[in-house]
Amino acid sequence: MMRGSMTVNGSTIPQKGPTAVGVCTTWRGFFDVRAGTAVTVRDSSGAIVAVGQLAPATVGGYGSCTFPFMLEDVPLSDFYTVEVGRRGEVTATAADVTSAGVHLSLGGY
């Protein structure tokens, strides 16, 4: 199993009100990062070994939204590349994946 998240910083609108608890909307060039965006994992040979999607976001501080993901049945590999949508691949070691998960971010302060 692979757990992780994609955090969008500074380009989000945390929604307010009784029906919008924990809801975030991305903007300013980050519209493509939202619940349902594809998460693709490749092994060290470059083969796609898992595909999933981002779950609904949790609201963080300073205008950030964090979209978690969890992929089942990810086979063992020396390292992995993880891509959210078409935002480019990020490499993670097997040790990173098993200890802390894969945590990606976009935007900044």
SEKE-314227 format. One record per residue: residue number from 1; y, x, z of N, C-alpha, C in turn; residue in three letters. Coordinates in nm, 4 decimals. Example, Ala and Ser with C-alpha at 12.3 -4.5 7.8 and 13.67 -1.06 7.14 Angstrom:
2
<rec num="1" n_py="-0.5690" n_px="1.3190" n_pz="0.7800" ca_py="-0.4500" ca_px="1.2300" ca_pz="0.7800" c_py="-0.3300" c_px="1.3200" c_pz="0.7800" residu="Ala"/>
<rec num="2" n_py="-0.2250" n_px="1.2850" n_pz="0.7080" ca_py="-0.1060" ca_px="1.3670" ca_pz="0.7140" c_py="0.0030" c_px="1.2900" c_pz="0.7870" residu="Ser"/>
//
This chain:
109
<rec num="1" n_py="-0.1170" n_px="0.0837" n_pz="0.0000" ca_py="0.0000" ca_px="0.0000" ca_pz="0.0000" c_py="0.1241" c_px="0.0888" c_pz="0.0000" residu="Met"/>
<rec num="2" n_py="0.2276" n_px="0.0415" n_pz="-0.0684" ca_py="0.3554" ca_px="0.1120" ca_pz="-0.0706" c_py="0.4645" c_px="0.0145" c_pz="-0.0271" residu="Met"/>
<rec num="3" n_py="0.5369" n_px="0.0548" n_pz="0.0746" ca_py="0.6518" ca_px="-0.0234" ca_pz="0.1206" c_py="0.7787" c_px="0.0519" c_pz="0.0855" residu="Arg"/>
<rec num="4" n_py="0.8858" n_px="-0.0225" n_pz="0.0640" ca_py="1.0121" ca_px="0.0419" ca_pz="0.0361" c_py="1.1247" c_px="-0.0580" c_pz="0.0285" residu="Gly"/>
<rec num="5" n_py="1.2386" n_px="-0.0089" n_pz="-0.0179" ca_py="1.3557" ca_px="-0.0942" ca_pz="-0.0299" c_py="1.4538" c_px="-0.0364" c_pz="-0.1303" residu="Ser"/>
<rec num="6" n_py="1.5398" n_px="-0.1232" n_pz="-0.1790" ca_py="1.6529" ca_px="-0.0848" ca_pz="-0.2630" c_py="1.7773" c_px="-0.1398" c_pz="-0.1947" residu="Met"/>
<rec num="7" n_py="1.8681" n_px="-0.0488" n_pz="-0.1548" ca_py="1.9932" ca_px="-0.0900" ca_pz="-0.0908" c_py="2.1071" c_px="-0.0718" c_pz="-0.1890" residu="Thr"/>
<rec num="8" n_py="2.1893" n_px="-0.1749" n_pz="-0.2033" ca_py="2.3104" ca_px="-0.1679" ca_pz="-0.2850" c_py="2.4280" c_px="-0.1650" c_pz="-0.1877" residu="Val"/>
<rec num="9" n_py="2.5069" n_px="-0.0583" n_pz="-0.1977" ca_py="2.6189" ca_px="-0.0362" ca_pz="-0.1061" c_py="2.7530" c_px="-0.0632" c_pz="-0.1726" residu="Asn"/>
<rec num="10" n_py="2.8391" n_px="-0.1352" n_pz="-0.1042" ca_py="2.9774" ca_px="-0.1492" ca_pz="-0.1479" c_py="3.0013" c_px="-0.2382" c_pz="-0.2675" residu="Gly"/>
<rec num="11" n_py="2.9003" n_px="-0.2927" n_pz="-0.3280" ca_py="2.9178" ca_px="-0.3805" ca_pz="-0.4434" c_py="2.8373" c_px="-0.5076" c_pz="-0.4235" residu="Ser"/>
<rec num="12" n_py="2.8483" n_px="-0.5606" n_pz="-0.3039" ca_py="2.7748" ca_px="-0.6808" ca_pz="-0.2695" c_py="2.8652" c_px="-0.7792" c_pz="-0.1991" residu="Thr"/>
<rec num="13" n_py="2.8251" n_px="-0.9039" n_pz="-0.2016" ca_py="2.8981" ca_px="-1.0089" ca_pz="-0.1319" c_py="2.7987" c_px="-1.0766" c_pz="-0.0380" residu="Ile"/>
<rec num="14" n_py="2.7997" n_px="-1.0414" n_pz="0.0899" ca_py="2.7147" ca_px="-1.1144" ca_pz="0.1839" c_py="2.7618" c_px="-1.2594" c_pz="0.1910" residu="Pro"/>
<rec num="15" n_py="2.6732" n_px="-1.3515" n_pz="0.1648" ca_py="2.7078" ca_px="-1.4929" ca_pz="0.1635" c_py="2.7195" c_px="-1.5453" c_pz="0.3064" residu="Gln"/>
<rec num="16" n_py="2.8094" n_px="-1.6384" n_pz="0.3276" ca_py="2.8326" ca_px="-1.6946" ca_pz="0.4605" c_py="2.8043" c_px="-1.8443" c_pz="0.4579" residu="Lys"/>
<rec num="17" n_py="2.7842" n_px="-1.8989" n_pz="0.5743" ca_py="2.7613" ca_px="-2.0422" ca_pz="0.5862" c_py="2.6207" c_px="-2.0716" c_pz="0.6331" residu="Gly"/>
<rec num="18" n_py="2.5967" n_px="-2.1949" n_pz="0.6780" ca_py="2.4678" ca_px="-2.2292" ca_pz="0.7381" c_py="2.3502" c_px="-2.2260" c_pz="0.6414" residu="Pro"/>
<rec num="19" n_py="2.3747" n_px="-2.2380" n_pz="0.5122" ca_py="2.2633" ca_px="-2.2377" ca_pz="0.4163" c_py="2.2439" c_px="-2.1031" c_pz="0.3494" residu="Thr"/>
<rec num="20" n_py="2.3199" n_px="-2.0022" n_pz="0.3887" ca_py="2.3151" ca_px="-1.8727" ca_pz="0.3196" c_py="2.2818" c_px="-1.7583" c_pz="0.4144" residu="Ala"/>
<rec num="21" n_py="2.2069" n_px="-1.7841" n_pz="0.5182" ca_py="2.1749" ca_px="-1.6789" ca_pz="0.6144" c_py="2.0950" c_px="-1.5684" c_pz="0.5465" residu="Val"/>
<rec num="22" n_py="2.1463" n_px="-1.4463" n_pz="0.5524" ca_py="2.0753" ca_px="-1.3320" ca_pz="0.4968" c_py="2.0775" c_px="-1.3223" c_pz="0.3454" residu="Gly"/>
<rec num="23" n_py="2.1659" n_px="-1.3957" n_pz="0.2798" ca_py="2.1708" ca_px="-1.3948" ca_pz="0.1337" c_py="2.2807" c_px="-1.3002" c_pz="0.0870" residu="Val"/>
<rec num="24" n_py="2.2501" n_px="-1.2185" n_pz="-0.0114" ca_py="2.3473" ca_px="-1.1268" ca_pz="-0.0699" c_py="2.3556" c_px="-1.1497" c_pz="-0.2199" residu="Cys"/>
<rec num="25" n_py="2.4727" n_px="-1.1260" n_pz="-0.2750" ca_py="2.4930" ca_px="-1.1287" ca_pz="-0.4189" c_py="2.5499" c_px="-0.9933" c_pz="-0.4598" residu="Thr"/>
<rec num="26" n_py="2.4896" n_px="-0.9297" n_pz="-0.5590" ca_py="2.5410" ca_px="-0.8016" ca_pz="-0.6077" c_py="2.6430" c_px="-0.8270" c_pz="-0.7185" residu="Thr"/>
<rec num="27" n_py="2.7340" n_px="-0.7329" n_pz="-0.7391" ca_py="2.8354" ca_px="-0.7444" ca_pz="-0.8425" c_py="2.8825" c_px="-0.6058" c_pz="-0.8817" residu="Trp"/>
<rec num="28" n_py="2.9879" n_px="-0.5954" n_pz="-0.9593" ca_py="3.0450" ca_px="-0.4681" ca_pz="-1.0059" c_py="2.9395" c_px="-0.3771" c_pz="-1.0689" residu="Arg"/>
<rec num="29" n_py="2.8671" n_px="-0.4288" n_pz="-1.1651" ca_py="2.7704" ca_px="-0.3463" ca_pz="-1.2362" c_py="2.6328" c_px="-0.3410" c_pz="-1.1737" residu="Gly"/>
<rec num="30" n_py="2.6098" n_px="-0.4157" n_pz="-1.0672" ca_py="2.4794" ca_px="-0.4163" ca_pz="-1.0020" c_py="2.4115" c_px="-0.5534" c_pz="-1.0098" residu="Phe"/>
<rec num="31" n_py="2.4567" n_px="-0.6391" n_pz="-1.1003" ca_py="2.4016" ca_px="-0.7736" ca_pz="-1.1137" c_py="2.2508" c_px="-0.7734" c_pz="-1.1382" residu="Phe"/>
<rec num="32" n_py="2.1993" n_px="-0.6668" n_pz="-1.1976" ca_py="2.0567" ca_px="-0.6611" ca_pz="-1.2308" c_py="1.9678" c_px="-0.6352" c_pz="-1.1091" residu="Asp"/>
<rec num="33" n_py="2.0254" n_px="-0.5978" n_pz="-0.9967" ca_py="1.9474" ca_px="-0.5733" ca_pz="-0.8750" c_py="1.9555" c_px="-0.6991" c_pz="-0.7891" residu="Val"/>
<rec num="34" n_py="1.8435" n_px="-0.7704" n_pz="-0.7815" ca_py="1.8369" ca_px="-0.8960" ca_pz="-0.7071" c_py="1.6914" c_px="-0.9268" c_pz="-0.6761" residu="Arg"/>
<rec num="35" n_py="1.6685" n_px="-1.0247" n_pz="-0.5932" ca_py="1.5312" ca_px="-1.0674" ca_pz="-0.5656" c_py="1.4627" c_px="-1.0994" c_pz="-0.6991" residu="Ala"/>
<rec num="36" n_py="1.3436" n_px="-1.0468" n_pz="-0.7178" ca_py="1.2695" ca_px="-1.0686" ca_pz="-0.8414" c_py="1.2775" c_px="-0.9540" c_pz="-0.9406" residu="Gly"/>
<rec num="37" n_py="1.3704" n_px="-0.8602" n_pz="-0.9212" ca_py="1.3793" ca_px="-0.7441" ca_pz="-1.0103" c_py="1.2508" c_px="-0.6626" c_pz="-0.9992" residu="Thr"/>
<rec num="38" n_py="1.2002" n_px="-0.6149" n_pz="-1.1133" ca_py="1.0729" ca_px="-0.5422" ca_pz="-1.1177" c_py="1.0798" c_px="-0.4076" c_pz="-1.0469" residu="Ala"/>
<rec num="39" n_py="0.9703" n_px="-0.3735" n_pz="-0.9797" ca_py="0.9492" ca_px="-0.2419" ca_pz="-0.9207" c_py="0.8243" c_px="-0.1850" c_pz="-0.9867" residu="Val"/>
<rec num="40" n_py="0.8372" n_px="-0.0694" n_pz="-1.0526" ca_py="0.7260" ca_px="-0.0072" ca_pz="-1.1242" c_py="0.6937" c_px="0.1275" c_pz="-1.0612" residu="Thr"/>
<rec num="41" n_py="0.5645" n_px="0.1507" n_pz="-1.0359" ca_py="0.5195" ca_px="0.2762" ca_pz="-0.9753" c_py="0.4259" c_px="0.3472" c_pz="-1.0719" residu="Val"/>
<rec num="42" n_py="0.4509" n_px="0.4758" n_pz="-1.0933" ca_py="0.3643" ca_px="0.5612" ca_pz="-1.1758" c_py="0.3041" c_px="0.6695" c_pz="-1.0881" residu="Arg"/>
<rec num="43" n_py="0.1835" n_px="0.7113" n_pz="-1.1224" ca_py="0.1196" ca_px="0.8201" ca_pz="-1.0487" c_py="0.1592" c_px="0.9544" c_pz="-1.1080" residu="Asp"/>
<rec num="44" n_py="0.0994" n_px="1.0618" n_pz="-1.0584" ca_py="0.1369" ca_px="1.1962" ca_pz="-1.1022" c_py="0.1043" c_px="1.2238" c_pz="-1.2483" residu="Ser"/>
<rec num="45" n_py="0.0181" n_px="1.1428" n_pz="-1.3096" ca_py="-0.0123" ca_px="1.1599" ca_pz="-1.4519" c_py="0.0822" c_px="1.0786" c_pz="-1.5407" residu="Ser"/>
<rec num="46" n_py="0.1665" n_px="0.9951" n_pz="-1.4791" ca_py="0.2600" ca_px="0.9128" ca_pz="-1.5548" c_py="0.2095" c_px="0.7739" c_pz="-1.5848" residu="Gly"/>
<rec num="47" n_py="0.0880" n_px="0.7418" n_pz="-1.5403" ca_py="0.0306" ca_px="0.6091" ca_pz="-1.5648" c_py="0.0887" c_px="0.5074" c_pz="-1.4666" residu="Ala"/>
<rec num="48" n_py="0.1172" n_px="0.3884" n_pz="-1.5155" ca_py="0.1625" ca_px="0.2811" ca_pz="-1.4278" c_py="0.0446" c_px="0.2379" c_pz="-1.3413" residu="Ile"/>
<rec num="49" n_py="0.0637" n_px="0.2439" n_pz="-1.2077" ca_py="-0.0444" ca_px="0.2101" ca_pz="-1.1155" c_py="-0.0138" c_px="0.0871" c_pz="-1.0300" residu="Val"/>
<rec num="50" n_py="0.1110" n_px="0.0427" n_pz="-1.0301" ca_py="0.1468" ca_px="-0.0766" ca_pz="-0.9537" c_py="0.2771" c_px="-0.1343" c_pz="-1.0068" residu="Ala"/>
<rec num="51" n_py="0.2842" n_px="-0.2658" n_pz="-1.0048" ca_py="0.4058" ca_px="-0.3365" ca_pz="-1.0438" c_py="0.4282" c_px="-0.4482" c_pz="-0.9423" residu="Val"/>
<rec num="52" n_py="0.5507" n_px="-0.4618" n_pz="-0.8982" ca_py="0.5861" ca_px="-0.5681" ca_pz="-0.8044" c_py="0.7288" c_px="-0.6096" c_pz="-0.8271" residu="Gly"/>
<rec num="53" n_py="0.7898" n_px="-0.6655" n_pz="-0.7240" ca_py="0.9279" ca_px="-0.7090" ca_pz="-0.7380" c_py="1.0008" c_px="-0.7020" c_pz="-0.6052" residu="Gln"/>
<rec num="54" n_py="1.1329" n_px="-0.6995" n_pz="-0.6144" ca_py="1.2151" ca_px="-0.6996" ca_pz="-0.4948" c_py="1.2101" c_px="-0.8368" c_pz="-0.4293" residu="Leu"/>
<rec num="55" n_py="1.2061" n_px="-0.8375" n_pz="-0.2972" ca_py="1.2123" ca_px="-0.9611" ca_pz="-0.2189" c_py="1.3590" c_px="-0.9930" c_pz="-0.1900" residu="Ala"/>
<rec num="56" n_py="1.3883" n_px="-1.1114" n_pz="-0.1355" ca_py="1.5271" ca_px="-1.1432" ca_pz="-0.1002" c_py="1.5855" c_px="-1.0399" c_pz="-0.0039" residu="Pro"/>
<rec num="57" n_py="1.7151" n_px="-1.0196" n_pz="-0.0159" ca_py="1.7844" ca_px="-0.9143" ca_pz="0.0586" c_py="1.8169" c_px="-0.9542" c_pz="0.2015" residu="Ala"/>
<rec num="58" n_py="1.8317" n_px="-0.8507" n_pz="0.2831" ca_py="1.8908" ca_px="-0.8674" ca_pz="0.4150" c_py="2.0304" c_px="-0.8089" c_pz="0.4107" residu="Thr"/>
<rec num="59" n_py="2.1200" n_px="-0.8670" n_pz="0.4866" ca_py="2.2594" ca_px="-0.8241" ca_pz="0.4883" c_py="2.2743" c_px="-0.7077" c_pz="0.5848" residu="Val"/>
<rec num="60" n_py="2.3380" n_px="-0.6006" n_pz="0.5369" ca_py="2.3647" ca_px="-0.4855" ca_pz="0.6210" c_py="2.5132" c_px="-0.4722" c_pz="0.6470" residu="Gly"/>
<rec num="61" n_py="2.5501" n_px="-0.3648" n_pz="0.7092" ca_py="2.6910" ca_px="-0.3403" ca_pz="0.7385" c_py="2.7662" c_px="-0.2875" c_pz="0.6182" residu="Gly"/>
<rec num="62" n_py="2.8972" n_px="-0.2981" n_pz="0.6230" ca_py="2.9860" ca_px="-0.2407" ca_pz="0.5219" c_py="2.9570" c_px="-0.2904" c_pz="0.3805" residu="Tyr"/>
<rec num="63" n_py="2.9217" n_px="-0.4162" n_pz="0.3666" ca_py="2.9006" ca_px="-0.4729" ca_pz="0.2344" c_py="2.7760" c_px="-0.4238" c_pz="0.1650" residu="Gly"/>
<rec num="64" n_py="2.6680" n_px="-0.4053" n_pz="0.2399" ca_py="2.5428" ca_px="-0.3619" ca_pz="0.1774" c_py="2.4380" c_px="-0.4724" c_pz="0.1845" residu="Ser"/>
<rec num="65" n_py="2.3490" n_px="-0.4699" n_pz="0.0889" ca_py="2.2352" ca_px="-0.5608" ca_pz="0.0846" c_py="2.1099" c_px="-0.4769" c_pz="0.0600" residu="Cys"/>
<rec num="66" n_py="2.0054" n_px="-0.5029" n_pz="0.1378" ca_py="1.8804" ca_px="-0.4287" ca_pz="0.1235" c_py="1.7702" c_px="-0.5237" c_pz="0.0796" residu="Thr"/>
<rec num="67" n_py="1.7106" n_px="-0.4920" n_pz="-0.0361" ca_py="1.6031" ca_px="-0.5707" ca_pz="-0.0947" c_py="1.4707" c_px="-0.4987" c_pz="-0.0688" residu="Phe"/>
<rec num="68" n_py="1.3846" n_px="-0.5511" n_pz="0.0166" ca_py="1.2568" ca_px="-0.4835" ca_pz="0.0425" c_py="1.1557" c_px="-0.5090" c_pz="-0.0690" residu="Pro"/>
<rec num="69" n_py="1.0536" n_px="-0.4238" n_pz="-0.0752" ca_py="0.9396" ca_px="-0.4487" ca_pz="-0.1635" c_py="0.8132" c_px="-0.3963" c_pz="-0.0967" residu="Phe"/>
<rec num="70" n_py="0.6998" n_px="-0.4541" n_pz="-0.1365" ca_py="0.5702" ca_px="-0.4104" ca_pz="-0.0876" c_py="0.4708" c_px="-0.4262" c_pz="-0.2021" residu="Met"/>
<rec num="71" n_py="0.4020" n_px="-0.3176" n_pz="-0.2340" ca_py="0.3045" ca_px="-0.3173" ca_pz="-0.3421" c_py="0.1660" c_px="-0.2886" c_pz="-0.2846" residu="Leu"/>
<rec num="72" n_py="0.0720" n_px="-0.3726" n_pz="-0.3168" ca_py="-0.0652" ca_px="-0.3570" ca_pz="-0.2690" c_py="-0.1455" c_px="-0.2695" c_pz="-0.3649" residu="Glu"/>
<rec num="73" n_py="-0.2553" n_px="-0.2159" n_pz="-0.3167" ca_py="-0.3542" ca_px="-0.1448" ca_pz="-0.3988" c_py="-0.2965" c_px="-0.0317" c_pz="-0.4825" residu="Asp"/>
<rec num="74" n_py="-0.2073" n_px="0.0465" n_pz="-0.4253" ca_py="-0.1537" ca_px="0.1640" ca_pz="-0.4943" c_py="-0.2526" c_px="0.2788" c_pz="-0.4710" residu="Val"/>
<rec num="75" n_py="-0.3123" n_px="0.3321" n_pz="-0.5790" ca_py="-0.4115" ca_px="0.4387" ca_pz="-0.5614" c_py="-0.3472" c_px="0.5691" c_pz="-0.5134" residu="Pro"/>
<rec num="76" n_py="-0.4275" n_px="0.6531" n_pz="-0.4535" ca_py="-0.3791" ca_px="0.7828" ca_pz="-0.4059" c_py="-0.3342" c_px="0.8710" c_pz="-0.5218" residu="Leu"/>
<rec num="77" n_py="-0.2271" n_px="0.9453" n_pz="-0.4986" ca_py="-0.1734" ca_px="1.0382" ca_pz="-0.5975" c_py="-0.0965" c_px="1.1455" c_pz="-0.5215" residu="Ser"/>
<rec num="78" n_py="-0.0813" n_px="1.2629" n_pz="-0.5826" ca_py="-0.0026" ca_px="1.3695" ca_pz="-0.5186" c_py="0.1431" c_px="1.3284" c_pz="-0.5020" residu="Asp"/>
<rec num="79" n_py="0.1954" n_px="1.2585" n_pz="-0.6032" ca_py="0.3316" ca_px="1.2065" ca_pz="-0.5964" c_py="0.3403" c_px="1.0828" c_pz="-0.6844" residu="Phe"/>
<rec num="80" n_py="0.4490" n_px="1.0110" n_pz="-0.6684" ca_py="0.4721" ca_px="0.8866" ca_pz="-0.7427" c_py="0.6140" c_px="0.8882" c_pz="-0.7981" residu="Tyr"/>
<rec num="81" n_py="0.6355" n_px="0.8148" n_pz="-0.9053" ca_py="0.7710" ca_px="0.7839" ca_pz="-0.9485" c_py="0.7874" c_px="0.6337" c_pz="-0.9352" residu="Thr"/>
<rec num="82" n_py="0.9011" n_px="0.5951" n_pz="-0.8799" ca_py="0.9294" ca_px="0.4549" ca_pz="-0.8529" c_py="1.0566" c_px="0.4190" c_pz="-0.9277" residu="Val"/>
<rec num="83" n_py="1.0527" n_px="0.3057" n_pz="-0.9966" ca_py="1.1705" ca_px="0.2600" ca_pz="-1.0706" c_py="1.1950" c_px="0.1133" c_pz="-1.0382" residu="Glu"/>
<rec num="84" n_py="1.3194" n_px="0.0811" n_pz="-1.0062" ca_py="1.3611" ca_px="-0.0568" ca_pz="-0.9823" c_py="1.4411" c_px="-0.1013" c_pz="-1.1032" residu="Val"/>
<rec num="85" n_py="1.3912" n_px="-0.2049" n_pz="-1.1709" ca_py="1.4559" ca_px="-0.2497" ca_pz="-1.2937" c_py="1.4575" c_px="-0.1367" c_pz="-1.3940" residu="Gly"/>
<rec num="86" n_py="1.5750" n_px="-0.1092" n_pz="-1.4477" ca_py="1.5932" ca_px="0.0027" ca_pz="-1.5407" c_py="1.6932" c_px="0.1023" c_pz="-1.4837" residu="Arg"/>
<rec num="87" n_py="1.6839" n_px="0.1227" n_pz="-1.3536" ca_py="1.7790" ca_px="0.2081" ca_pz="-1.2836" c_py="1.7371" c_px="0.3543" c_pz="-1.2766" residu="Arg"/>
<rec num="88" n_py="1.6302" n_px="0.3917" n_pz="-1.3440" ca_py="1.5860" ca_px="0.5307" ca_pz="-1.3426" c_py="1.4792" c_px="0.5534" c_pz="-1.2374" residu="Gly"/>
<rec num="89" n_py="1.3974" n_px="0.6533" n_pz="-1.2621" ca_py="1.2847" ca_px="0.6822" ca_pz="-1.1740" c_py="1.3242" c_px="0.7792" c_pz="-1.0637" residu="Glu"/>
<rec num="90" n_py="1.2661" n_px="0.7577" n_pz="-0.9460" ca_py="1.2837" ca_px="0.8456" ca_pz="-0.8315" c_py="1.1456" c_px="0.8915" c_pz="-0.7885" residu="Val"/>
<rec num="91" n_py="1.1312" n_px="1.0204" n_pz="-0.7599" ca_py="1.0015" ca_px="1.0763" ca_pz="-0.7221" c_py="0.9861" c_px="1.0767" c_pz="-0.5713" residu="Thr"/>
<rec num="92" n_py="0.8651" n_px="1.0409" n_pz="-0.5273" ca_py="0.8314" ca_px="1.0432" ca_pz="-0.3848" c_py="0.6944" c_px="1.1067" c_pz="-0.3683" residu="Ala"/>
<rec num="93" n_py="0.6794" n_px="1.1881" n_pz="-0.2647" ca_py="0.5491" ca_px="1.2486" ca_pz="-0.2369" c_py="0.4584" c_px="1.1466" c_pz="-0.1694" residu="Thr"/>
<rec num="94" n_py="0.3290" n_px="1.1737" n_pz="-0.1727" ca_py="0.2335" ca_px="1.0866" ca_pz="-0.1041" c_py="0.2646" c_px="1.0807" c_pz="0.0450" residu="Ala"/>
<rec num="95" n_py="0.3063" n_px="1.1933" n_pz="0.1034" ca_py="0.3411" ca_px="1.1962" ca_pz="0.2456" c_py="0.4604" c_px="1.1058" c_pz="0.2753" residu="Ala"/>
<rec num="96" n_py="0.5610" n_px="1.1077" n_pz="0.1875" ca_py="0.6771" ca_px="1.0199" ca_pz="0.2048" c_py="0.6345" c_px="0.8734" c_pz="0.2030" residu="Asp"/>
<rec num="97" n_py="0.5507" n_px="0.8408" n_pz="0.1062" ca_py="0.5073" ca_px="0.7019" ca_pz="0.0886" c_py="0.4320" c_px="0.6525" c_pz="0.2115" residu="Val"/>
<rec num="98" n_py="0.3425" n_px="0.7345" n_pz="0.2648" ca_py="0.2619" ca_px="0.6892" ca_pz="0.3777" c_py="0.3372" c_px="0.6930" c_pz="0.5100" residu="Thr"/>
<rec num="99" n_py="0.4357" n_px="0.7808" n_pz="0.5246" ca_py="0.5039" ca_px="0.7909" ca_pz="0.6538" c_py="0.6246" c_px="0.6973" c_pz="0.6640" residu="Ser"/>
<rec num="100" n_py="0.7143" n_px="0.7042" n_pz="0.5695" ca_py="0.8391" ca_px="0.6294" ca_pz="0.5823" c_py="0.8608" c_px="0.5257" c_pz="0.4720" residu="Ala"/>
<rec num="101" n_py="0.7820" n_px="0.5310" n_pz="0.3672" ca_py="0.8050" ca_px="0.4421" ca_pz="0.2549" c_py="0.9046" c_px="0.5024" c_pz="0.1573" residu="Gly"/>
<rec num="102" n_py="0.9410" n_px="0.4255" n_pz="0.0569" ca_py="1.0331" ca_px="0.4701" ca_pz="-0.0468" c_py="1.1602" c_px="0.3884" c_pz="-0.0336" residu="Val"/>
<rec num="103" n_py="1.2711" n_px="0.4548" n_pz="-0.0030" ca_py="1.3964" ca_px="0.3833" ca_pz="0.0190" c_py="1.5013" c_px="0.4390" c_pz="-0.0781" residu="His"/>
<rec num="104" n_py="1.5425" n_px="0.3519" n_pz="-0.1685" ca_py="1.6361" ca_px="0.3879" ca_pz="-0.2749" c_py="1.7708" c_px="0.3241" c_pz="-0.2459" residu="Leu"/>
<rec num="105" n_py="1.8759" n_px="0.3810" n_pz="-0.3052" ca_py="2.0077" ca_px="0.3195" ca_pz="-0.2864" c_py="2.0947" c_px="0.3390" c_pz="-0.4094" residu="Ser"/>
<rec num="106" n_py="2.1888" n_px="0.2487" n_pz="-0.4236" ca_py="2.2885" ca_px="0.2529" ca_pz="-0.5308" c_py="2.4251" c_px="0.2284" c_pz="-0.4682" residu="Leu"/>
<rec num="107" n_py="2.5274" n_px="0.2787" n_pz="-0.5355" ca_py="2.6629" ca_px="0.2581" ca_pz="-0.4872" c_py="2.6962" c_px="0.3547" c_pz="-0.3755" residu="Gly"/>
<rec num="108" n_py="2.8123" n_px="0.3445" n_pz="-0.3251" ca_py="2.8528" ca_px="0.4352" ca_pz="-0.2192" c_py="2.9845" c_px="0.3926" c_pz="-0.1597" residu="Gly"/>
<rec num="109" n_py="3.0262" n_px="0.4700" n_pz="-0.0650" ca_py="3.1517" ca_px="0.4436" ca_pz="0.0041" c_py="3.2432" c_px="0.5595" c_pz="-0.0137" residu="Tyr"/>
//
